[in-house]
Amino acid sequence: MDMNEYCLHAMMKERIEEMRVAAWVAALRSASRGPRRPVRVVVGHWLVRLGTRLLDGFTPARAAA
């Protein structure tokens, strides 16, 4: 085997191993973080809470039955 081919093969194996480690780390990070909520859901919940607080002062409180 020529020295250049040997070095190329060793560098390729090293790079593939680095890529595997990077993929493994990325998979661990995404698994530990949990699913993220979309921005539209967060904004929607925020608007509902804001509307509820604004209407709280304008609507009469209901008596317990």
Biopython code that builds the backbone (N, CA, C, O; Angstrom):
import numpy as np
from Bio.PDB.StructureBuilder import StructureBuilder

atoms = [
    (1, "MET", "N", (0.845, -1.162, 0.000)),
    (1, "MET", "CA", (0.000, 0.000, 0.000)),
    (1, "MET", "C", (0.898, 1.235, 0.000)),
    (1, "MET", "O", (1.876, 1.307, 0.743)),
    (2, "ASP", "N", (0.561, 2.170, -0.816)),
    (2, "ASP", "CA", (1.312, 3.407, -0.920)),
    (2, "ASP", "C", (1.082, 4.249, 0.328)),
    (2, "ASP", "O", (0.018, 4.165, 0.943)),
    (3, "MET", "N", (2.056, 5.053, 0.707)),
    (3, "MET", "CA", (1.945, 5.861, 1.909)),
    (3, "MET", "C", (0.800, 6.864, 1.806)),
    (3, "MET", "O", (0.104, 7.107, 2.792)),
    (4, "ASN", "N", (0.594, 7.450, 0.624)),
    (4, "ASN", "CA", (-0.479, 8.419, 0.440)),
    (4, "ASN", "C", (-1.852, 7.763, 0.646)),
    (4, "ASN", "O", (-2.738, 8.348, 1.270)),
    (5, "GLU", "N", (-2.014, 6.570, 0.128)),
    (5, "GLU", "CA", (-3.285, 5.868, 0.307)),
    (5, "GLU", "C", (-3.510, 5.527, 1.774)),
    (5, "GLU", "O", (-4.635, 5.605, 2.267)),
    (6, "TYR", "N", (-2.454, 5.152, 2.464)),
    (6, "TYR", "CA", (-2.566, 4.821, 3.875)),
    (6, "TYR", "C", (-2.979, 6.058, 4.679)),
    (6, "TYR", "O", (-3.870, 5.975, 5.524)),
    (7, "CYS", "N", (-2.344, 7.191, 4.424)),
    (7, "CYS", "CA", (-2.688, 8.434, 5.124)),
    (7, "CYS", "C", (-4.115, 8.871, 4.808)),
    (7, "CYS", "O", (-4.847, 9.307, 5.697)),
    (8, "LEU", "N", (-4.503, 8.755, 3.548)),
    (8, "LEU", "CA", (-5.854, 9.119, 3.150)),
    (8, "LEU", "C", (-6.877, 8.236, 3.867)),
    (8, "LEU", "O", (-7.892, 8.735, 4.354)),
    (9, "HIS", "N", (-6.623, 6.956, 3.932)),
    (9, "HIS", "CA", (-7.525, 6.021, 4.607)),
    (9, "HIS", "C", (-7.619, 6.346, 6.101)),
    (9, "HIS", "O", (-8.712, 6.326, 6.667)),
    (10, "ALA", "N", (-6.507, 6.638, 6.731)),
    (10, "ALA", "CA", (-6.507, 6.973, 8.157)),
    (10, "ALA", "C", (-7.262, 8.274, 8.417)),
    (10, "ALA", "O", (-8.007, 8.379, 9.391)),
    (11, "MET", "N", (-7.071, 9.265, 7.546)),
    (11, "MET", "CA", (-7.779, 10.532, 7.718)),
    (11, "MET", "C", (-9.279, 10.363, 7.509)),
    (11, "MET", "O", (-10.075, 10.992, 8.206)),
    (12, "MET", "N", (-9.666, 9.528, 6.566)),
    (12, "MET", "CA", (-11.085, 9.280, 6.321)),
    (12, "MET", "C", (-11.725, 8.580, 7.510)),
    (12, "MET", "O", (-12.833, 8.935, 7.913)),
    (13, "LYS", "N", (-11.041, 7.589, 8.076)),
    (13, "LYS", "CA", (-11.579, 6.895, 9.245)),
    (13, "LYS", "C", (-11.738, 7.857, 10.419)),
    (13, "LYS", "O", (-12.729, 7.804, 11.146)),
    (14, "GLU", "N", (-10.761, 8.727, 10.594)),
    (14, "GLU", "CA", (-10.825, 9.702, 11.685)),
    (14, "GLU", "C", (-11.991, 10.667, 11.493)),
    (14, "GLU", "O", (-12.709, 10.981, 12.443)),
    (15, "ARG", "N", (-12.175, 11.129, 10.276)),
    (15, "ARG", "CA", (-13.270, 12.074, 9.983)),
    (15, "ARG", "C", (-14.634, 11.401, 10.157)),
    (15, "ARG", "O", (-15.560, 12.020, 10.681)),
    (16, "ILE", "N", (-14.768, 10.166, 9.732)),
    (16, "ILE", "CA", (-16.026, 9.439, 9.897)),
    (16, "ILE", "C", (-16.331, 9.257, 11.379)),
    (16, "ILE", "O", (-17.481, 9.393, 11.798)),
    (17, "GLU", "N", (-15.311, 8.950, 12.168)),
    (17, "GLU", "CA", (-15.526, 8.796, 13.613)),
    (17, "GLU", "C", (-15.941, 10.114, 14.246)),
    (17, "GLU", "O", (-16.804, 10.119, 15.124)),
    (18, "GLU", "N", (-15.351, 11.239, 13.827)),
    (18, "GLU", "CA", (-15.753, 12.551, 14.332)),
    (18, "GLU", "C", (-17.204, 12.848, 13.986)),
    (18, "GLU", "O", (-17.942, 13.393, 14.807)),
    (19, "MET", "N", (-17.618, 12.492, 12.772)),
    (19, "MET", "CA", (-18.999, 12.722, 12.352)),
    (19, "MET", "C", (-19.964, 11.864, 13.164)),
    (19, "MET", "O", (-21.046, 12.330, 13.521)),
    (20, "ARG", "N", (-19.596, 10.629, 13.460)),
    (20, "ARG", "CA", (-20.445, 9.763, 14.278)),
    (20, "ARG", "C", (-20.606, 10.327, 15.686)),
    (20, "ARG", "O", (-21.705, 10.320, 16.241)),
    (21, "VAL", "N", (-19.519, 10.812, 16.257)),
    (21, "VAL", "CA", (-19.586, 11.390, 17.599)),
    (21, "VAL", "C", (-20.462, 12.643, 17.593)),
    (21, "VAL", "O", (-21.258, 12.847, 18.509)),
    (22, "ALA", "N", (-20.320, 13.477, 16.570)),
    (22, "ALA", "CA", (-21.131, 14.693, 16.476)),
    (22, "ALA", "C", (-22.614, 14.346, 16.344)),
    (22, "ALA", "O", (-23.458, 14.998, 16.960)),
    (23, "ALA", "N", (-22.934, 13.337, 15.557)),
    (23, "ALA", "CA", (-24.332, 12.913, 15.408)),
    (23, "ALA", "C", (-24.871, 12.350, 16.716)),
    (23, "ALA", "O", (-26.026, 12.592, 17.066)),
    (24, "TRP", "N", (-24.052, 11.610, 17.435)),
    (24, "TRP", "CA", (-24.469, 11.041, 18.715)),
    (24, "TRP", "C", (-24.744, 12.148, 19.734)),
    (24, "TRP", "O", (-25.736, 12.092, 20.461)),
    (25, "VAL", "N", (-23.863, 13.155, 19.786)),
    (25, "VAL", "CA", (-24.050, 14.279, 20.700)),
    (25, "VAL", "C", (-25.315, 15.055, 20.334)),
    (25, "VAL", "O", (-26.077, 15.444, 21.220)),
    (26, "ALA", "N", (-25.546, 15.284, 19.043)),
    (26, "ALA", "CA", (-26.748, 16.006, 18.618)),
    (26, "ALA", "C", (-28.011, 15.231, 18.982)),
    (26, "ALA", "O", (-29.007, 15.832, 19.384)),
    (27, "ALA", "N", (-27.983, 13.920, 18.850)),
    (27, "ALA", "CA", (-29.134, 13.101, 19.213)),
    (27, "ALA", "C", (-29.395, 13.156, 20.711)),
    (27, "ALA", "O", (-30.548, 13.210, 21.137)),
    (28, "LEU", "N", (-28.343, 13.142, 21.507)),
    (28, "LEU", "CA", (-28.514, 13.248, 22.960)),
    (28, "LEU", "C", (-29.086, 14.604, 23.360)),
    (28, "LEU", "O", (-29.954, 14.682, 24.229)),
    (29, "ARG", "N", (-28.604, 15.668, 22.730)),
    (29, "ARG", "CA", (-29.114, 17.002, 23.045)),
    (29, "ARG", "C", (-30.587, 17.124, 22.700)),
    (29, "ARG", "O", (-31.363, 17.655, 23.495)),
    (30, "SER", "N", (-30.982, 16.647, 21.540)),
    (30, "SER", "CA", (-32.382, 16.772, 21.148)),
    (30, "SER", "C", (-33.278, 15.891, 22.002)),
    (30, "SER", "O", (-34.431, 16.246, 22.244)),
    (31, "ALA", "N", (-32.779, 14.755, 22.463)),
    (31, "ALA", "CA", (-33.587, 13.874, 23.308)),
    (31, "ALA", "C", (-33.754, 14.457, 24.700)),
    (31, "ALA", "O", (-34.817, 14.306, 25.303)),
    (32, "SER", "N", (-32.736, 15.115, 25.224)),
    (32, "SER", "CA", (-32.818, 15.653, 26.578)),
    (32, "SER", "C", (-33.599, 16.955, 26.623)),
    (32, "SER", "O", (-34.166, 17.296, 27.661)),
    (33, "ARG", "N", (-33.639, 17.677, 25.536)),
    (33, "ARG", "CA", (-34.310, 18.973, 25.501)),
    (33, "ARG", "C", (-35.822, 18.819, 25.444)),
    (33, "ARG", "O", (-36.547, 19.660, 25.974)),
    (34, "GLY", "N", (-36.299, 17.775, 24.820)),
    (34, "GLY", "CA", (-37.732, 17.586, 24.679)),
    (34, "GLY", "C", (-38.261, 18.362, 23.483)),
    (34, "GLY", "O", (-37.551, 19.178, 22.895)),
    (35, "PRO", "N", (-39.494, 18.105, 23.135)),
    (35, "PRO", "CA", (-40.048, 18.789, 21.968)),
    (35, "PRO", "C", (-40.325, 20.267, 22.274)),
    (35, "PRO", "O", (-40.779, 20.610, 23.365)),
    (36, "ARG", "N", (-40.050, 21.116, 21.313)),
    (36, "ARG", "CA", (-40.290, 22.544, 21.475)),
    (36, "ARG", "C", (-41.653, 22.887, 20.896)),
    (36, "ARG", "O", (-42.073, 22.331, 19.881)),
    (37, "ARG", "N", (-42.337, 23.814, 21.559)),
    (37, "ARG", "CA", (-43.633, 24.252, 21.058)),
    (37, "ARG", "C", (-43.428, 25.278, 19.955)),
    (37, "ARG", "O", (-42.514, 26.100, 20.028)),
    (38, "PRO", "N", (-44.275, 25.233, 18.935)),
    (38, "PRO", "CA", (-44.161, 26.237, 17.868)),
    (38, "PRO", "C", (-44.448, 27.636, 18.400)),
    (38, "PRO", "O", (-45.155, 27.801, 19.394)),
    (39, "VAL", "N", (-43.892, 28.636, 17.730)),
    (39, "VAL", "CA", (-44.047, 30.022, 18.150)),
    (39, "VAL", "C", (-45.519, 30.420, 18.121)),
    (39, "VAL", "O", (-45.974, 31.150, 19.002)),
    (40, "ARG", "N", (-46.268, 29.955, 17.128)),
    (40, "ARG", "CA", (-47.679, 30.340, 17.030)),
    (40, "ARG", "C", (-48.472, 29.833, 18.226)),
    (40, "ARG", "O", (-49.431, 30.485, 18.640)),
    (41, "VAL", "N", (-48.104, 28.697, 18.787)),
    (41, "VAL", "CA", (-48.790, 28.175, 19.965)),
    (41, "VAL", "C", (-48.469, 29.036, 21.178)),
    (41, "VAL", "O", (-49.359, 29.360, 21.964)),
    (42, "VAL", "N", (-47.214, 29.403, 21.335)),
    (42, "VAL", "CA", (-46.806, 30.243, 22.459)),
    (42, "VAL", "C", (-47.496, 31.598, 22.381)),
    (42, "VAL", "O", (-48.012, 32.094, 23.383)),
    (43, "VAL", "N", (-47.506, 32.198, 21.194)),
    (43, "VAL", "CA", (-48.151, 33.506, 21.024)),
    (43, "VAL", "C", (-49.653, 33.386, 21.258)),
    (43, "VAL", "O", (-50.250, 34.276, 21.863)),
    (44, "GLY", "N", (-50.270, 32.313, 20.795)),
    (44, "GLY", "CA", (-51.699, 32.108, 21.009)),
    (44, "GLY", "C", (-52.052, 32.006, 22.480)),
    (44, "GLY", "O", (-53.020, 32.617, 22.932)),
    (45, "HIS", "N", (-51.274, 31.238, 23.233)),
    (45, "HIS", "CA", (-51.515, 31.127, 24.674)),
    (45, "HIS", "C", (-51.310, 32.474, 25.370)),
    (45, "HIS", "O", (-52.061, 32.829, 26.279)),
    (46, "TRP", "N", (-50.308, 33.207, 24.947)),
    (46, "TRP", "CA", (-50.044, 34.520, 25.521)),
    (46, "TRP", "C", (-51.208, 35.463, 25.257)),
    (46, "TRP", "O", (-51.612, 36.205, 26.153)),
    (47, "LEU", "N", (-51.758, 35.450, 24.038)),
    (47, "LEU", "CA", (-52.887, 36.317, 23.716)),
    (47, "LEU", "C", (-54.139, 35.937, 24.506)),
    (47, "LEU", "O", (-54.884, 36.811, 24.948)),
    (48, "VAL", "N", (-54.367, 34.646, 24.681)),
    (48, "VAL", "CA", (-55.528, 34.208, 25.466)),
    (48, "VAL", "C", (-55.388, 34.681, 26.909)),
    (48, "VAL", "O", (-56.351, 35.188, 27.485)),
    (49, "ARG", "N", (-54.222, 34.527, 27.493)),
    (49, "ARG", "CA", (-54.007, 34.980, 28.868)),
    (49, "ARG", "C", (-54.159, 36.491, 28.989)),
    (49, "ARG", "O", (-54.748, 36.988, 29.949)),
    (50, "LEU", "N", (-53.623, 37.218, 28.011)),
    (50, "LEU", "CA", (-53.752, 38.670, 28.020)),
    (50, "LEU", "C", (-55.216, 39.080, 27.911)),
    (50, "LEU", "O", (-55.667, 39.967, 28.636)),
    (51, "GLY", "N", (-55.952, 38.447, 27.018)),
    (51, "GLY", "CA", (-57.373, 38.757, 26.872)),
    (51, "GLY", "C", (-58.157, 38.429, 28.122)),
    (51, "GLY", "O", (-59.062, 39.175, 28.497)),
    (52, "THR", "N", (-57.830, 37.334, 28.768)),
    (52, "THR", "CA", (-58.515, 36.961, 30.000)),
    (52, "THR", "C", (-58.253, 37.992, 31.091)),
    (52, "THR", "O", (-59.161, 38.349, 31.842)),
    (53, "ARG", "N", (-57.035, 38.461, 31.179)),
    (53, "ARG", "CA", (-56.720, 39.476, 32.200)),
    (53, "ARG", "C", (-57.415, 40.795, 31.898)),
    (53, "ARG", "O", (-57.890, 41.475, 32.807)),
    (54, "LEU", "N", (-57.472, 41.154, 30.619)),
    (54, "LEU", "CA", (-58.134, 42.405, 30.268)),
    (54, "LEU", "C", (-59.632, 42.332, 30.535)),
    (54, "LEU", "O", (-60.217, 43.292, 31.036)),
    (55, "LEU", "N", (-60.252, 41.215, 30.212)),
    (55, "LEU", "CA", (-61.693, 41.067, 30.419)),
    (55, "LEU", "C", (-62.057, 40.834, 31.872)),
    (55, "LEU", "O", (-63.218, 41.000, 32.247)),
    (56, "ASP", "N", (-61.116, 40.462, 32.680)),
    (56, "ASP", "CA", (-61.395, 40.174, 34.078)),
    (56, "ASP", "C", (-61.930, 41.407, 34.796)),
    (56, "ASP", "O", (-62.795, 41.280, 35.663)),
    (57, "GLY", "N", (-61.448, 42.572, 34.463)),
    (57, "GLY", "CA", (-61.906, 43.795, 35.098)),
    (57, "GLY", "C", (-63.246, 44.281, 34.583)),
    (57, "GLY", "O", (-63.921, 45.045, 35.273)),
    (58, "PHE", "N", (-63.664, 43.855, 33.365)),
    (58, "PHE", "CA", (-64.877, 44.354, 32.755)),
    (58, "PHE", "C", (-66.087, 43.456, 32.966)),
    (58, "PHE", "O", (-67.215, 43.929, 32.835)),
    (59, "THR", "N", (-65.905, 42.207, 33.282)),
    (59, "THR", "CA", (-67.030, 41.297, 33.446)),
    (59, "THR", "C", (-67.329, 41.121, 34.929)),
    (59, "THR", "O", (-66.410, 41.083, 35.747)),
    (60, "PRO", "N", (-68.619, 41.014, 35.282)),
    (60, "PRO", "CA", (-68.941, 40.816, 36.697)),
    (60, "PRO", "C", (-68.554, 39.397, 37.133)),
    (60, "PRO", "O", (-68.599, 38.455, 36.342)),
    (61, "ALA", "N", (-68.181, 39.272, 38.387)),
    (61, "ALA", "CA", (-67.817, 37.964, 38.926)),
    (61, "ALA", "C", (-69.071, 37.162, 39.131)),
    (61, "ALA", "O", (-70.078, 37.703, 39.589)),
    (62, "ARG", "N", (-69.043, 35.885, 38.807)),
    (62, "ARG", "CA", (-70.201, 35.023, 38.985)),
    (62, "ARG", "C", (-70.268, 34.513, 40.416)),
    (62, "ARG", "O", (-69.249, 34.201, 41.032)),
    (63, "ALA", "N", (-71.455, 34.437, 40.917)),
    (63, "ALA", "CA", (-71.639, 33.908, 42.267)),
    (63, "ALA", "C", (-71.600, 32.386, 42.224)),
    (63, "ALA", "O", (-72.002, 31.772, 41.235)),
    (64, "ALA", "N", (-71.121, 31.797, 43.283)),
    (64, "ALA", "CA", (-71.075, 30.336, 43.362)),
    (64, "ALA", "C", (-72.492, 29.786, 43.467)),
    (64, "ALA", "O", (-73.318, 30.371, 44.167)),
    (65, "ALA", "N", (-72.791, 28.707, 42.811)),
    (65, "ALA", "CA", (-74.142, 28.153, 42.802)),
    (65, "ALA", "C", (-74.468, 27.391, 44.059)),
    (65, "ALA", "O", (-75.574, 26.867, 44.195)),
]
sb = StructureBuilder()
sb.init_structure("model")
sb.init_model(0)
sb.init_chain("A")
sb.init_seg("    ")
for serial, (resi, resn, name, xyz) in enumerate(atoms, 1):
    if name == "N":
        sb.init_residue(resn, " ", resi, " ")
    sb.init_atom(name, np.array(xyz, "f"), 0.0, 1.0, " ", f" {name:<3s}", serial, name[0])
structure = sb.get_structure()
